[in-house]
Amino acid sequence: MLAANPPKGQINQGKMVCSCFGVGFKQIVEAIKNKQLSTVEQISARLQAGTNCGSCLPELQQILMNTVAY
């Protein structure tokens, strides 16, 4: 845990973005690219990120803008 590596047998999701549902940065970027998501609402529908407290919505928007720009 101190090495910032996931426990054995679990996938490294990257930095935690949505703590309410345990959605990580890498998981979000992968969904945007693989599922061709183009809105925060689509990300939320797919991963639940941003659907509880909403504090991650600005970060989701930033990740989306940075990911689709490439």
PyMOL Python script that loads the backbone (N, CA, C, O; Angstrom):
from pymol import cmd

cmd.read_pdbstr("""\
ATOM      1  N   MET A   1       0.818  -1.187   0.000  1.00  0.00           N
ATOM      2  CA  MET A   1       0.000   0.000   0.000  1.00  0.00           C
ATOM      3  C   MET A   1       0.863   1.254   0.000  1.00  0.00           C
ATOM      4  O   MET A   1       0.556   2.211  -0.710  1.00  0.00           O
ATOM      5  N   LEU A   2       1.953   1.265   0.795  1.00  0.00           N
ATOM      6  CA  LEU A   2       2.819   2.431   0.840  1.00  0.00           C
ATOM      7  C   LEU A   2       3.531   2.669  -0.478  1.00  0.00           C
ATOM      8  O   LEU A   2       3.916   3.800  -0.775  1.00  0.00           O
ATOM      9  N   ALA A   3       3.711   1.645  -1.258  1.00  0.00           N
ATOM     10  CA  ALA A   3       4.364   1.771  -2.557  1.00  0.00           C
ATOM     11  C   ALA A   3       3.399   2.252  -3.626  1.00  0.00           C
ATOM     12  O   ALA A   3       3.791   2.408  -4.782  1.00  0.00           O
ATOM     13  N   ALA A   4       2.159   2.487  -3.268  1.00  0.00           N
ATOM     14  CA  ALA A   4       1.110   2.939  -4.187  1.00  0.00           C
ATOM     15  C   ALA A   4       0.795   1.911  -5.254  1.00  0.00           C
ATOM     16  O   ALA A   4       0.316   2.261  -6.333  1.00  0.00           O
ATOM     17  N   ASN A   5       1.054   0.662  -4.969  1.00  0.00           N
ATOM     18  CA  ASN A   5       0.701  -0.420  -5.866  1.00  0.00           C
ATOM     19  C   ASN A   5      -0.578  -1.075  -5.359  1.00  0.00           C
ATOM     20  O   ASN A   5      -0.788  -1.172  -4.150  1.00  0.00           O
ATOM     21  N   PRO A   6      -1.434  -1.524  -6.275  1.00  0.00           N
ATOM     22  CA  PRO A   6      -2.662  -2.189  -5.837  1.00  0.00           C
ATOM     23  C   PRO A   6      -2.338  -3.537  -5.200  1.00  0.00           C
ATOM     24  O   PRO A   6      -1.282  -4.113  -5.465  1.00  0.00           O
ATOM     25  N   PRO A   7      -3.229  -4.032  -4.374  1.00  0.00           N
ATOM     26  CA  PRO A   7      -3.030  -5.371  -3.805  1.00  0.00           C
ATOM     27  C   PRO A   7      -2.918  -6.416  -4.915  1.00  0.00           C
ATOM     28  O   PRO A   7      -3.453  -6.236  -6.009  1.00  0.00           O
ATOM     29  N   LYS A   8      -2.229  -7.487  -4.621  1.00  0.00           N
ATOM     30  CA  LYS A   8      -2.012  -8.543  -5.609  1.00  0.00           C
ATOM     31  C   LYS A   8      -3.355  -9.013  -6.177  1.00  0.00           C
ATOM     32  O   LYS A   8      -4.305  -9.276  -5.439  1.00  0.00           O
ATOM     33  N   GLY A   9      -3.404  -9.110  -7.507  1.00  0.00           N
ATOM     34  CA  GLY A   9      -4.610  -9.569  -8.179  1.00  0.00           C
ATOM     35  C   GLY A   9      -5.572  -8.450  -8.553  1.00  0.00           C
ATOM     36  O   GLY A   9      -6.589  -8.703  -9.198  1.00  0.00           O
ATOM     37  N   GLN A  10      -5.266  -7.216  -8.159  1.00  0.00           N
ATOM     38  CA  GLN A  10      -6.138  -6.096  -8.512  1.00  0.00           C
ATOM     39  C   GLN A  10      -5.443  -5.204  -9.538  1.00  0.00           C
ATOM     40  O   GLN A  10      -4.217  -5.104  -9.563  1.00  0.00           O
ATOM     41  N   ILE A  11      -6.237  -4.566 -10.371  1.00  0.00           N
ATOM     42  CA  ILE A  11      -5.721  -3.714 -11.436  1.00  0.00           C
ATOM     43  C   ILE A  11      -5.417  -2.324 -10.883  1.00  0.00           C
ATOM     44  O   ILE A  11      -6.171  -1.793 -10.068  1.00  0.00           O
ATOM     45  N   ASN A  12      -4.304  -1.740 -11.334  1.00  0.00           N
ATOM     46  CA  ASN A  12      -3.942  -0.381 -10.955  1.00  0.00           C
ATOM     47  C   ASN A  12      -4.860   0.593 -11.700  1.00  0.00           C
ATOM     48  O   ASN A  12      -4.764   0.735 -12.919  1.00  0.00           O
ATOM     49  N   GLN A  13      -5.740   1.254 -10.969  1.00  0.00           N
ATOM     50  CA  GLN A  13      -6.691   2.187 -11.568  1.00  0.00           C
ATOM     51  C   GLN A  13      -6.154   3.614 -11.628  1.00  0.00           C
ATOM     52  O   GLN A  13      -6.823   4.513 -12.137  1.00  0.00           O
ATOM     53  N   GLY A  14      -4.960   3.816 -11.115  1.00  0.00           N
ATOM     54  CA  GLY A  14      -4.405   5.156 -11.090  1.00  0.00           C
ATOM     55  C   GLY A  14      -4.950   5.942  -9.912  1.00  0.00           C
ATOM     56  O   GLY A  14      -5.594   5.390  -9.021  1.00  0.00           O
ATOM     57  N   LYS A  15      -4.684   7.224  -9.924  1.00  0.00           N
ATOM     58  CA  LYS A  15      -5.113   8.117  -8.853  1.00  0.00           C
ATOM     59  C   LYS A  15      -6.635   8.057  -8.690  1.00  0.00           C
ATOM     60  O   LYS A  15      -7.370   8.071  -9.677  1.00  0.00           O
ATOM     61  N   MET A  16      -7.096   7.992  -7.456  1.00  0.00           N
ATOM     62  CA  MET A  16      -8.528   7.945  -7.182  1.00  0.00           C
ATOM     63  C   MET A  16      -9.155   9.295  -7.526  1.00  0.00           C
ATOM     64  O   MET A  16      -8.715  10.333  -7.031  1.00  0.00           O
ATOM     65  N   VAL A  17     -10.169   9.277  -8.363  1.00  0.00           N
ATOM     66  CA  VAL A  17     -10.873  10.496  -8.761  1.00  0.00           C
ATOM     67  C   VAL A  17     -12.216  10.564  -8.053  1.00  0.00           C
ATOM     68  O   VAL A  17     -12.561  11.594  -7.474  1.00  0.00           O
ATOM     69  N   CYS A  18     -12.970   9.485  -8.093  1.00  0.00           N
ATOM     70  CA  CYS A  18     -14.277   9.432  -7.436  1.00  0.00           C
ATOM     71  C   CYS A  18     -14.177   8.485  -6.251  1.00  0.00           C
ATOM     72  O   CYS A  18     -14.213   7.264  -6.407  1.00  0.00           O
ATOM     73  N   SER A  19     -14.051   9.064  -5.070  1.00  0.00           N
ATOM     74  CA  SER A  19     -13.910   8.215  -3.886  1.00  0.00           C
ATOM     75  C   SER A  19     -15.233   7.584  -3.479  1.00  0.00           C
ATOM     76  O   SER A  19     -15.232   6.555  -2.804  1.00  0.00           O
ATOM     77  N   CYS A  20     -16.350   8.164  -3.867  1.00  0.00           N
ATOM     78  CA  CYS A  20     -17.653   7.579  -3.525  1.00  0.00           C
ATOM     79  C   CYS A  20     -17.813   6.184  -4.132  1.00  0.00           C
ATOM     80  O   CYS A  20     -18.364   5.286  -3.494  1.00  0.00           O
ATOM     81  N   PHE A  21     -17.333   6.005  -5.360  1.00  0.00           N
ATOM     82  CA  PHE A  21     -17.510   4.738  -6.063  1.00  0.00           C
ATOM     83  C   PHE A  21     -16.193   4.069  -6.424  1.00  0.00           C
ATOM     84  O   PHE A  21     -16.187   3.066  -7.138  1.00  0.00           O
ATOM     85  N   GLY A  22     -15.073   4.608  -5.939  1.00  0.00           N
ATOM     86  CA  GLY A  22     -13.775   3.977  -6.163  1.00  0.00           C
ATOM     87  C   GLY A  22     -13.353   3.947  -7.618  1.00  0.00           C
ATOM     88  O   GLY A  22     -12.852   2.931  -8.099  1.00  0.00           O
ATOM     89  N   VAL A  23     -13.551   5.055  -8.325  1.00  0.00           N
ATOM     90  CA  VAL A  23     -13.204   5.126  -9.741  1.00  0.00           C
ATOM     91  C   VAL A  23     -11.892   5.893  -9.895  1.00  0.00           C
ATOM     92  O   VAL A  23     -11.762   7.029  -9.439  1.00  0.00           O
ATOM     93  N   GLY A  24     -10.932   5.252 -10.544  1.00  0.00           N
ATOM     94  CA  GLY A  24      -9.614   5.835 -10.707  1.00  0.00           C
ATOM     95  C   GLY A  24      -9.411   6.493 -12.056  1.00  0.00           C
ATOM     96  O   GLY A  24     -10.186   6.300 -12.993  1.00  0.00           O
ATOM     97  N   PHE A  25      -8.338   7.281 -12.126  1.00  0.00           N
ATOM     98  CA  PHE A  25      -7.993   8.041 -13.329  1.00  0.00           C
ATOM     99  C   PHE A  25      -7.860   7.151 -14.561  1.00  0.00           C
ATOM    100  O   PHE A  25      -8.445   7.445 -15.603  1.00  0.00           O
ATOM    101  N   LYS A  26      -7.097   6.070 -14.449  1.00  0.00           N
ATOM    102  CA  LYS A  26      -6.866   5.193 -15.594  1.00  0.00           C
ATOM    103  C   LYS A  26      -8.167   4.564 -16.081  1.00  0.00           C
ATOM    104  O   LYS A  26      -8.368   4.383 -17.281  1.00  0.00           O
ATOM    105  N   GLN A  27      -9.035   4.238 -15.151  1.00  0.00           N
ATOM    106  CA  GLN A  27     -10.334   3.645 -15.497  1.00  0.00           C
ATOM    107  C   GLN A  27     -11.174   4.643 -16.299  1.00  0.00           C
ATOM    108  O   GLN A  27     -11.851   4.262 -17.254  1.00  0.00           O
ATOM    109  N   ILE A  28     -11.129   5.898 -15.914  1.00  0.00           N
ATOM    110  CA  ILE A  28     -11.894   6.934 -16.609  1.00  0.00           C
ATOM    111  C   ILE A  28     -11.348   7.156 -18.016  1.00  0.00           C
ATOM    112  O   ILE A  28     -12.110   7.193 -18.983  1.00  0.00           O
ATOM    113  N   VAL A  29     -10.029   7.305 -18.129  1.00  0.00           N
ATOM    114  CA  VAL A  29      -9.411   7.531 -19.443  1.00  0.00           C
ATOM    115  C   VAL A  29      -9.687   6.354 -20.371  1.00  0.00           C
ATOM    116  O   VAL A  29      -9.992   6.548 -21.547  1.00  0.00           O
ATOM    117  N   GLU A  30      -9.582   5.146 -19.850  1.00  0.00           N
ATOM    118  CA  GLU A  30      -9.852   3.951 -20.654  1.00  0.00           C
ATOM    119  C   GLU A  30     -11.294   3.948 -21.159  1.00  0.00           C
ATOM    120  O   GLU A  30     -11.544   3.639 -22.324  1.00  0.00           O
ATOM    121  N   ALA A  31     -12.239   4.290 -20.288  1.00  0.00           N
ATOM    122  CA  ALA A  31     -13.646   4.321 -20.703  1.00  0.00           C
ATOM    123  C   ALA A  31     -13.885   5.390 -21.764  1.00  0.00           C
ATOM    124  O   ALA A  31     -14.610   5.153 -22.730  1.00  0.00           O
ATOM    125  N   ILE A  32     -13.282   6.560 -21.593  1.00  0.00           N
ATOM    126  CA  ILE A  32     -13.446   7.636 -22.581  1.00  0.00           C
ATOM    127  C   ILE A  32     -12.956   7.167 -23.944  1.00  0.00           C
ATOM    128  O   ILE A  32     -13.631   7.357 -24.956  1.00  0.00           O
ATOM    129  N   LYS A  33     -11.776   6.552 -23.962  1.00  0.00           N
ATOM    130  CA  LYS A  33     -11.190   6.122 -25.232  1.00  0.00           C
ATOM    131  C   LYS A  33     -11.902   4.916 -25.826  1.00  0.00           C
ATOM    132  O   LYS A  33     -12.243   4.919 -27.009  1.00  0.00           O
ATOM    133  N   ASN A  34     -12.130   3.891 -25.024  1.00  0.00           N
ATOM    134  CA  ASN A  34     -12.684   2.637 -25.544  1.00  0.00           C
ATOM    135  C   ASN A  34     -14.171   2.702 -25.849  1.00  0.00           C
ATOM    136  O   ASN A  34     -14.652   2.029 -26.760  1.00  0.00           O
ATOM    137  N   LYS A  35     -14.897   3.509 -25.093  1.00  0.00           N
ATOM    138  CA  LYS A  35     -16.348   3.615 -25.286  1.00  0.00           C
ATOM    139  C   LYS A  35     -16.741   4.901 -26.001  1.00  0.00           C
ATOM    140  O   LYS A  35     -17.925   5.182 -26.188  1.00  0.00           O
ATOM    141  N   GLN A  36     -15.728   5.684 -26.401  1.00  0.00           N
ATOM    142  CA  GLN A  36     -15.932   6.930 -27.132  1.00  0.00           C
ATOM    143  C   GLN A  36     -16.894   7.864 -26.400  1.00  0.00           C
ATOM    144  O   GLN A  36     -17.835   8.394 -26.992  1.00  0.00           O
ATOM    145  N   LEU A  37     -16.645   8.055 -25.110  1.00  0.00           N
ATOM    146  CA  LEU A  37     -17.474   8.939 -24.300  1.00  0.00           C
ATOM    147  C   LEU A  37     -17.080  10.380 -24.585  1.00  0.00           C
ATOM    148  O   LEU A  37     -15.897  10.685 -24.735  1.00  0.00           O
ATOM    149  N   SER A  38     -18.064  11.266 -24.661  1.00  0.00           N
ATOM    150  CA  SER A  38     -17.761  12.653 -25.007  1.00  0.00           C
ATOM    151  C   SER A  38     -18.362  13.662 -24.038  1.00  0.00           C
ATOM    152  O   SER A  38     -18.216  14.868 -24.235  1.00  0.00           O
ATOM    153  N   THR A  39     -19.034  13.186 -22.995  1.00  0.00           N
ATOM    154  CA  THR A  39     -19.603  14.094 -21.996  1.00  0.00           C
ATOM    155  C   THR A  39     -19.389  13.514 -20.601  1.00  0.00           C
ATOM    156  O   THR A  39     -19.209  12.308 -20.430  1.00  0.00           O
ATOM    157  N   VAL A  40     -19.413  14.399 -19.613  1.00  0.00           N
ATOM    158  CA  VAL A  40     -19.316  13.952 -18.224  1.00  0.00           C
ATOM    159  C   VAL A  40     -20.517  13.079 -17.879  1.00  0.00           C
ATOM    160  O   VAL A  40     -20.393  12.133 -17.102  1.00  0.00           O
ATOM    161  N   GLU A  41     -21.661  13.384 -18.442  1.00  0.00           N
ATOM    162  CA  GLU A  41     -22.864  12.592 -18.180  1.00  0.00           C
ATOM    163  C   GLU A  41     -22.686  11.159 -18.658  1.00  0.00           C
ATOM    164  O   GLU A  41     -23.151  10.226 -18.004  1.00  0.00           O
ATOM    165  N   GLN A  42     -22.020  10.977 -19.787  1.00  0.00           N
ATOM    166  CA  GLN A  42     -21.758   9.633 -20.297  1.00  0.00           C
ATOM    167  C   GLN A  42     -20.781   8.885 -19.390  1.00  0.00           C
ATOM    168  O   GLN A  42     -20.943   7.690 -19.144  1.00  0.00           O
ATOM    169  N   ILE A  43     -19.770   9.596 -18.897  1.00  0.00           N
ATOM    170  CA  ILE A  43     -18.826   8.989 -17.956  1.00  0.00           C
ATOM    171  C   ILE A  43     -19.584   8.542 -16.706  1.00  0.00           C
ATOM    172  O   ILE A  43     -19.395   7.424 -16.226  1.00  0.00           O
ATOM    173  N   SER A  44     -20.436   9.414 -16.185  1.00  0.00           N
ATOM    174  CA  SER A  44     -21.201   9.104 -14.978  1.00  0.00           C
ATOM    175  C   SER A  44     -22.121   7.911 -15.187  1.00  0.00           C
ATOM    176  O   SER A  44     -22.233   7.053 -14.312  1.00  0.00           O
ATOM    177  N   ALA A  45     -22.775   7.851 -16.331  1.00  0.00           N
ATOM    178  CA  ALA A  45     -23.676   6.738 -16.620  1.00  0.00           C
ATOM    179  C   ALA A  45     -22.905   5.426 -16.719  1.00  0.00           C
ATOM    180  O   ALA A  45     -23.401   4.381 -16.298  1.00  0.00           O
ATOM    181  N   ARG A  46     -21.713   5.477 -17.264  1.00  0.00           N
ATOM    182  CA  ARG A  46     -20.909   4.268 -17.480  1.00  0.00           C
ATOM    183  C   ARG A  46     -20.226   3.786 -16.199  1.00  0.00           C
ATOM    184  O   ARG A  46     -20.188   2.588 -15.921  1.00  0.00           O
ATOM    185  N   LEU A  47     -19.682   4.743 -15.412  1.00  0.00           N
ATOM    186  CA  LEU A  47     -18.843   4.373 -14.270  1.00  0.00           C
ATOM    187  C   LEU A  47     -19.414   4.770 -12.912  1.00  0.00           C
ATOM    188  O   LEU A  47     -18.849   4.408 -11.880  1.00  0.00           O
ATOM    189  N   GLN A  48     -20.505   5.497 -12.893  1.00  0.00           N
ATOM    190  CA  GLN A  48     -21.131   6.054 -11.685  1.00  0.00           C
ATOM    191  C   GLN A  48     -20.351   7.228 -11.099  1.00  0.00           C
ATOM    192  O   GLN A  48     -20.841   7.880 -10.177  1.00  0.00           O
ATOM    193  N   ALA A  49     -19.171   7.512 -11.600  1.00  0.00           N
ATOM    194  CA  ALA A  49     -18.375   8.625 -11.078  1.00  0.00           C
ATOM    195  C   ALA A  49     -19.165   9.926 -11.183  1.00  0.00           C
ATOM    196  O   ALA A  49     -19.748  10.227 -12.224  1.00  0.00           O
ATOM    197  N   GLY A  50     -19.178  10.686 -10.106  1.00  0.00           N
ATOM    198  CA  GLY A  50     -19.857  11.974 -10.101  1.00  0.00           C
ATOM    199  C   GLY A  50     -21.341  11.920  -9.805  1.00  0.00           C
ATOM    200  O   GLY A  50     -22.009  12.954  -9.823  1.00  0.00           O
ATOM    201  N   THR A  51     -21.873  10.740  -9.532  1.00  0.00           N
ATOM    202  CA  THR A  51     -23.324  10.630  -9.330  1.00  0.00           C
ATOM    203  C   THR A  51     -23.747  10.661  -7.875  1.00  0.00           C
ATOM    204  O   THR A  51     -24.942  10.596  -7.585  1.00  0.00           O
ATOM    205  N   ASN A  52     -22.803  10.758  -6.953  1.00  0.00           N
ATOM    206  CA  ASN A  52     -23.178  10.802  -5.540  1.00  0.00           C
ATOM    207  C   ASN A  52     -22.974  12.215  -5.005  1.00  0.00           C
ATOM    208  O   ASN A  52     -23.898  13.026  -5.067  1.00  0.00           O
ATOM    209  N   CYS A  53     -21.804  12.528  -4.488  1.00  0.00           N
ATOM    210  CA  CYS A  53     -21.592  13.864  -3.903  1.00  0.00           C
ATOM    211  C   CYS A  53     -21.304  14.918  -4.957  1.00  0.00           C
ATOM    212  O   CYS A  53     -21.568  16.099  -4.736  1.00  0.00           O
ATOM    213  N   GLY A  54     -20.764  14.508  -6.106  1.00  0.00           N
ATOM    214  CA  GLY A  54     -20.510  15.439  -7.204  1.00  0.00           C
ATOM    215  C   GLY A  54     -19.207  16.218  -7.114  1.00  0.00           C
ATOM    216  O   GLY A  54     -18.914  17.029  -7.993  1.00  0.00           O
ATOM    217  N   SER A  55     -18.424  15.989  -6.074  1.00  0.00           N
ATOM    218  CA  SER A  55     -17.197  16.777  -5.927  1.00  0.00           C
ATOM    219  C   SER A  55     -16.155  16.479  -7.005  1.00  0.00           C
ATOM    220  O   SER A  55     -15.248  17.283  -7.220  1.00  0.00           O
ATOM    221  N   CYS A  56     -16.269  15.351  -7.677  1.00  0.00           N
ATOM    222  CA  CYS A  56     -15.305  15.004  -8.719  1.00  0.00           C
ATOM    223  C   CYS A  56     -15.721  15.487 -10.105  1.00  0.00           C
ATOM    224  O   CYS A  56     -14.964  15.312 -11.060  1.00  0.00           O
ATOM    225  N   LEU A  57     -16.883  16.081 -10.243  1.00  0.00           N
ATOM    226  CA  LEU A  57     -17.353  16.508 -11.562  1.00  0.00           C
ATOM    227  C   LEU A  57     -16.390  17.451 -12.277  1.00  0.00           C
ATOM    228  O   LEU A  57     -16.152  17.264 -13.470  1.00  0.00           O
ATOM    229  N   PRO A  58     -15.824  18.457 -11.604  1.00  0.00           N
ATOM    230  CA  PRO A  58     -14.861  19.312 -12.306  1.00  0.00           C
ATOM    231  C   PRO A  58     -13.632  18.529 -12.795  1.00  0.00           C
ATOM    232  O   PRO A  58     -13.130  18.785 -13.890  1.00  0.00           O
ATOM    233  N   GLU A  59     -13.158  17.592 -11.998  1.00  0.00           N
ATOM    234  CA  GLU A  59     -12.004  16.793 -12.412  1.00  0.00           C
ATOM    235  C   GLU A  59     -12.376  15.866 -13.568  1.00  0.00           C
ATOM    236  O   GLU A  59     -11.564  15.647 -14.467  1.00  0.00           O
ATOM    237  N   LEU A  60     -13.576  15.327 -13.557  1.00  0.00           N
ATOM    238  CA  LEU A  60     -14.036  14.506 -14.680  1.00  0.00           C
ATOM    239  C   LEU A  60     -14.049  15.321 -15.961  1.00  0.00           C
ATOM    240  O   LEU A  60     -13.635  14.838 -17.015  1.00  0.00           O
ATOM    241  N   GLN A  61     -14.523  16.556 -15.871  1.00  0.00           N
ATOM    242  CA  GLN A  61     -14.558  17.443 -17.038  1.00  0.00           C
ATOM    243  C   GLN A  61     -13.151  17.707 -17.553  1.00  0.00           C
ATOM    244  O   GLN A  61     -12.924  17.696 -18.763  1.00  0.00           O
ATOM    245  N   GLN A  62     -12.211  17.943 -16.657  1.00  0.00           N
ATOM    246  CA  GLN A  62     -10.828  18.201 -17.049  1.00  0.00           C
ATOM    247  C   GLN A  62     -10.203  16.966 -17.700  1.00  0.00           C
ATOM    248  O   GLN A  62      -9.517  17.079 -18.716  1.00  0.00           O
ATOM    249  N   ILE A  63     -10.435  15.807 -17.125  1.00  0.00           N
ATOM    250  CA  ILE A  63      -9.911  14.564 -17.693  1.00  0.00           C
ATOM    251  C   ILE A  63     -10.497  14.351 -19.086  1.00  0.00           C
ATOM    252  O   ILE A  63      -9.780  13.969 -20.010  1.00  0.00           O
ATOM    253  N   LEU A  64     -11.775  14.592 -19.235  1.00  0.00           N
ATOM    254  CA  LEU A  64     -12.437  14.439 -20.521  1.00  0.00           C
ATOM    255  C   LEU A  64     -11.815  15.372 -21.562  1.00  0.00           C
ATOM    256  O   LEU A  64     -11.487  14.948 -22.670  1.00  0.00           O
ATOM    257  N   MET A  65     -11.658  16.635 -21.199  1.00  0.00           N
ATOM    258  CA  MET A  65     -11.080  17.617 -22.142  1.00  0.00           C
ATOM    259  C   MET A  65      -9.661  17.227 -22.542  1.00  0.00           C
ATOM    260  O   MET A  65      -9.297  17.338 -23.713  1.00  0.00           O
ATOM    261  N   ASN A  66      -8.857  16.771 -21.583  1.00  0.00           N
ATOM    262  CA  ASN A  66      -7.475  16.384 -21.873  1.00  0.00           C
ATOM    263  C   ASN A  66      -7.392  15.103 -22.689  1.00  0.00           C
ATOM    264  O   ASN A  66      -6.469  14.934 -23.486  1.00  0.00           O
ATOM    265  N   THR A  67      -8.337  14.208 -22.501  1.00  0.00           N
ATOM    266  CA  THR A  67      -8.293  12.914 -23.181  1.00  0.00           C
ATOM    267  C   THR A  67      -8.786  13.030 -24.622  1.00  0.00           C
ATOM    268  O   THR A  67      -8.171  12.461 -25.524  1.00  0.00           O
ATOM    269  N   VAL A  68      -9.863  13.740 -24.853  1.00  0.00           N
ATOM    270  CA  VAL A  68     -10.390  13.839 -26.224  1.00  0.00           C
ATOM    271  C   VAL A  68      -9.566  14.794 -27.086  1.00  0.00           C
ATOM    272  O   VAL A  68      -9.691  14.794 -28.310  1.00  0.00           O
ATOM    273  N   ALA A  69      -8.728  15.602 -26.448  1.00  0.00           N
ATOM    274  CA  ALA A  69      -7.875  16.524 -27.205  1.00  0.00           C
ATOM    275  C   ALA A  69      -6.754  15.776 -27.923  1.00  0.00           C
ATOM    276  O   ALA A  69      -6.136  16.318 -28.839  1.00  0.00           O
ATOM    277  N   TYR A  70      -6.487  14.528 -27.510  1.00  0.00           N
ATOM    278  CA  TYR A  70      -5.392  13.761 -28.112  1.00  0.00           C
ATOM    279  C   TYR A  70      -5.890  12.728 -29.058  1.00  0.00           C
ATOM    280  O   TYR A  70      -5.094  11.997 -29.649  1.00  0.00           O
TER     281      TYR A  70
END
""", "prot")
cmd.dss("prot")
cmd.show_as("cartoon", "prot")
cmd.util.cbc("prot")
cmd.orient("prot")
